[in-house]
Amino acid sequence: MRYNALLLWLSLLLSTQAAAQQQAITLDDCLAAAMKNHPLAGQNEIYAQTDNLQQRNIDNGKLPQLNVNGQAT
């Protein structure tokens, strides 16, 4: 009985190791998954919009300005 249990355990162990070795994961796959699942990955669009607004503000600051001051008594 112990021999059968040992044989069953050994066969299960070897079958799980063989199944795990069939799928190869490359470094590129890992990097792509990390970029996709990173908590800040969804904020890239927000950063791009912020950058565009800041650039527009800088460009608008370089335009000529007209100030009108007056006083009446």
QUINORWO-V568073 format. One record per helix or strand of 3 or more residues. SS is the DSSP state (~ for helix, > for strand). FROM is the first residue (numbers start at 1). TO is the last residue. If there is no record, write none. Layout:
ss=SS from=FROM to=TO
ss=SS from=FROM to=TO
This chain:
ss=~ from=2 to=20
ss=~ from=27 to=37
ss=~ from=41 to=61
